[in-house]
Amino acid sequence: MSLQTLTYIVVGLSFALYIGIAFWSKARSTGDFYVAGKHVHPVANGMATAADWMSAASFISLAGLIAYLGYDSSVYLMGWTGGYVLLALLLAPYLRRFGKFTVPEFIGERYYSDAARVVAVICLIVISFTYVAGQMRGVGIVFSRFLNVDISVGLAVGMGVVFLYAVLGGMKGITYTQVAQYCVLIFAYTVPAVFISLQVTGVAVPQVAFGSDVVNGGESLLTTLDRIVTDLGFAAFTGGAKDTVDVFFITLALMIGTAGLPHVLVRFFTVPKVRHARVSAGYALLFIAILYTTAPAVGALARLNLTTTIQTGPVFEETGNLRYEERPGWFRTWEDTGLLRFEDKNGDGRIQYYNDANPEFAERAEANGWRGNELTVDRDIIVLANPEIAGLPNWVIALVAAGGIAAALSTAAGLLLVISAAVSHDLIKSVFARNISERAELRAGRISAGVAVLLAGYLGFNPPGFVAEVVALAFGLAAASLFPAILLGILSLRVNKQGAIAGMLSGLVFTMGYIIWFKGVFVEPFAANVPGNWLFGISPEGIGALGAGINLAVTLIVSALTPAPPAPVQALVRRIRVPSGSGS
């Protein structure tokens, strides 16, 4: 059976499963639509949270970041996983004890203000649409390569599937669909990793293979990879080039951004009791750790396989470079997607793959007749192409395609639902039409979800960067806007509505302006990536941490200069902070 046929079957069966679950768990009330009736088991909620959060960035892009950034990519591993510790300790149980439907609803009631609720909705929509852009790009990449369809067709199919189970099932349908999607994506991620680990090191466990010796090589995987990439002028895989300040701020932004993501926070409204919120956060961290401890090995093995496939011999020897007409099948198919490009700059018919930005190496290369790097590899193809590069069976490649789509769709559905809930519940029901019936509110939620799906599809056609980069920016926006308001709303009796509104707006505007300046309108695009041009040496991916600091400072200063919250609000804060049955 051909790869394309097998992929259609595997992906088609996964879609049938998701849609079947949506029909089985159709939402029949606003409680079902927004919070799955608050009766999701902690283990199931942990698995759904993991799928909701482990997006296309984790499945598709994380290993690509690791493959090319090496040691510097540890900021993503530390930030994205460390955020769950903050979430479990500082936010999850208190939000569940609050007992309502959405994050803007908490902010609106805690800060006794419709204006605060509306600002929170604006922050949520900006964060969610920034995040969903990365997911739809991931859907397009998978469809265009594995199903051999135009990216527009792939996006339309993905949008249709999300529309069915998000609009029909709401949070109830999404939760149980995400449990299935987690099983698909984690199986699809780990199976190829085991195969390739065995091929390269003879060790089946990727986490162990990462520190093992290469088969018949006489040296460790990391030593071999360092030697090969430095021979080609690239930075050592185990070396770090990022400035310590930027590493700190990116890690912090990702950590507090994780704890401020609305589609993750809302998951803790779905469990039966407060203690289940902590338990489900623990399970989510466990399920996430399976992929995140595998990712470093996947990135290293992928970089080694790709480099040795193209550069088959010693650098600068004519026999050391693959001839273009002899390129393998995986090279041809990925070329068709435009995510892998070859330009024969010196007309010798061979693929020169090296770092021509390294002046010393470029000079040596030119002396040997090379005229610049001829191969461009999109980071987002590393996980998807790795099984093909390694020559794994077609069923493994088809499984990877299904896993990539599951990762993207699971997070997209969660994001679209929180957008829908923000519009229907926090704007229409709570601000503009307070007397609307539950039936009409449910209809408004479904219409909002449909509109959000269409906007998400548009962002899939015009993504602002590679998947992980877009997602990192969304985390920064969440860190700078929602996280301080939620945290202070729980921990402080003195913070009031004036402070919260001013803080959220200042954090959002500062962070968004910085990102747009460096990612959208900077006169010299290359200069946007030069640390010397950044404020205090902080990259756009890390600026959310500084934005969060501005938010906190503005909130506390404005609150100190304005009246304290009324007594009932302070009583609400005390209630959600004190465990049930603990006494006075």
JOQUI-V324639 format. One line per field, one symbol per residue. phi: phi as a letter, one per 40 degrees, with the letter a starting at -180 (. if undefined). psi: psi as a letter, one per 40 degrees, with the letter a starting at -180 (. if undefined). A space follows every 10 residues. Layout:
phi->???
psi->???
This chain:
phi->.ccccccdcc cccccccccc ccccbdcbac ccccbfgfbc cdcccccccc cccccdcccc cdccccdccg dccccccccc cccccccccb bdcccccdgb bbcdcccccc bfaccccccc ccdccccccc ccdcccccdc ccccccbfbc dccdcccdcc ccdccccccg ccccdccccc ccdccccccc ccccdcccdc bgbccdccdd bbccdgbgac dccccdcccc ccgccccccb bccdccdccc cccccccdcb ccccdccccc ccbccccccc cccccccccd ccccddcccc cccccccccc bcadcgcdcc bccccbccdc cccccccgcb bbbccbgcgb ccbaccccdc cccccccbgc bhdbbbbcdc cdcccdcccc gcdccccccc cccccccccc cdcccccccd ccccccbccc bcaccccccc cccccccccc cccccccccc cbccicdccc cdcccccccc bcdccccccc cbcccbcccc cccccccccc ccccccccbb bccbdcccbc dccccfgccd cbcdcccccc ddccdccccc cbccccdccc cccccccbcc gcgc
psi->hidddddddd dddddddddd ddddfhheid ddddffeffh iddddddddd dddgaddddd dddddddddb ddeddddddd dddddddddd ddddddddea didddddddd efhddddddd dddddddddd dddddddddd ddddddefii dddddddddd ddddddddea dddddddddd dddddddddd dddddddddd eehdhddddd eiiihedeii dddddddddd deeiihdeih eiiddddddd ddddddddee hdeddddeee ididdddddd dddddddddd ddeddddddd dddddddddd geaihehdee hhideeiidd ddddddeeeh hhhgdefeei hhhigeehdd dddddddeei fihehhhhde edddedddde fiiddddddd dddddddddd dddddddddd ddddddddde ddgdeiiddd dddddddddd dddddddddd dgieiidddd ddddddddde cddddddddd dhddhadddd dddddddddd dddddddded ehdhdddeeh ddeihfehid deeddddddd dddddddddd eiiiiidddd dddddeehih eea.
